[in-house]
Amino acid sequence: MTEEDKLLIDNIVAGMQEQKAKKIAVVDMTELEAPCRYFVICEGTSNRQVESIADTMKTFVRKNAKIKPFAIDGNENSLWIAMDYGDAIVHIFHYETRKFYDIEHLWNDAKIEYIPDL
């Protein structure tokens, strides 16, 4: 992992933890042919928490890593918010939506690091 990647991923995770995101997973896809180098996935227990995680994380990353997302989608219903940071794509799920899509297992060839809940 490059220093730039580490700065981005560490700030994404810390920003998620600010709003008590659960089951954070960092999917390292650098050895695969994938749309990006990393997925960072987490979940919230309500639509409001999902929205709060996204807002807080975006502000945290902008302030501490000086990086803004290229695109954000999913704010309409806050069941699944995706944020494109170029080398990393962030997925913030409502817990039922995450269970349904189970996207980290679509990339089961990748290295997955689960971050303990705070």
N, C-alpha and C positions, 0 to 999 in steps of 0.2 A: 504494500500500500504506500503510495507516495505521500509526502507531507501535506500536499494540497488536499488529497482524498481524505487523509486522516483528520485534517482540520474541519472539512465539511461534514464528514460522518459524525465526528465527536460533537459538533455543534447541533446537528440534527437530533441526535439522541438526547443531548442535554435539554434542548428546547422541548422535546416531547415529554421528558421527565418533569419539566416545570408544571405541566398540567396533569401529572399522574397517569400518563399513558401506560397501558399494560401490554405485556407480552411483546416487547420490542425485539425485532429480529433484523440483523444485518446480513443480507444475502450478497456474498462476494461472487460476482460472475465474471471476474477478470480472466479466468481460464476458459470461458465458454464463448461461443458466438451468440451474443445477446444484444439487446437494444441499448444497454448502458453497462457501466461497470459494477454498480451496486443498486440494490433495492434496500430501502429501510422501511420496515413494516411495523405498525403498531395498531392498537385498538383502544376504543373508548366504550363506555357503558351506555352512553346516550348520544343522540344527535348533537345536542348542545356541547357535550364534552369533545366530540370529534371535531366540531367547528373551533372550539377553544384551543385544542391541541394544535390544529393547523395554523391558527392565527398567532399563537404564542411562539411556535417553532419557527415560523417565517420571520417574525420580528427578531428572535434570538439569533438566527443564522445571519440575518442582515447586519445586526449590530456587532456580533463577535467575529464573524468570518468575512464580512463585507461582500456577501454573495446574495443575489436575489434569484428567485425561481424564474425560469423562462416562461412557464405556463402553470396554471392551476385549474383543475376541473373537479366538480363534484360538490361545490358549495351550495347548490340548489336544494339538495335534500340531506346533505351531510351523512350519508350512509357509507360513502367511500370517496375520500378526497385524495386526488393524486396531484403531486407537485413535481415538476420537472426541473432538476438542478443540473442538467447536462450529464455529468458522470454518475449522478445518483437520481433515482426516482423514488419519491417518498409516497407511501400508501398508508393513509390513516383511515381505518375501518371502524364502523360500528361492529361490535363483537359478533352479532349474528351474520352480518354480511361477510366478515372475514372467514367465519366457519364455512359458509356456503361456497365461497370462491377458492379458499385454501391455496392462495397463489404461491406461497413459498415452496409448496410441494410440487408445483409445476416445474420448478427449477431445482429438483432434488439432486442434480449433479453438481450444483454449486456448494461452496462452503457456507454454512449458515451458523452465525453466532447469535445465541439468544442472550439478551441482556436481562439480568435479574430485575424484577419489579422493585421499586423503592418503597 
